[in-house]
């Protein structure tokens, strides 16, 4: 087992199990607050209103580690000046290579900052890690305000099945109420993600950037967007609702929005070996 952190960014940057990389080369497990805007988001101009969360600066202010009772704890603290907040990341690593990741956002209560699209993290696994088994809502994509027709169950799918080719490229493939999510290659090696609280997870052979039109809507077609050569996984505490009341300005209900404030969540990454 080999686990490394980038000394300059503080982010987890490699995770090898029995000599096999579980993360794509040059990838990092990073905080993520953005989604590829949907048609509804564009209708409400959220791609511009929320843009401060798209690529916020993470200014590393502290990176420390300690060992206690066989558990290695790595702590990284960040300033996020663009959103007037602090971000705290903690990794608790066991001898078996399990990692409990905790992400905490501490907001400045006096600042006026926009809502965010999601509160979570993302990482890139190798392209061939394309086999999914999960226990949560499915089998099709579902979101916090569009999941009543989805049912909690045990599902086996592939990464390519997660992508829905909307006429225009946009956010797609998310599953809610996920208790655990297992992601492996054909040989059964990979990672399992789980938490005490239900998660929202997606896995695509597309990056958020490749599906994002930017500040203005372009008339691209999903079928023409090239796949990336890795598997992009988003692990969220929550993602903002889709709305769908109309596509020309209506927002999701207030209870499905993510207003600026304090947020925190934890999840565990567990290595999976030869399960198939």
Secondary structure, DSSP 8 states (H G I E B T S, - for coil): -EEEE-TTT--EEEEEETTEESS-TT---EEE------HHHHHTTHHHHTGGGTS---EEEEEEEEEETTEEEEEEEEEEGGGTEEEEEEEEE-TT--EEEEEEEEE-TT------SEEEEEEEEETT--EEEEEEEESS--BTTB-TT-EEEEEEEESGGG----SS--S---EEEEEEEEEE-TTS-EEEEEEEEEEEEEEESS-HHHH--TTS-----GGGS---SEEEEEEEEEE-----S-SSS----GGG---SS-EEEEEEEEEE-S--
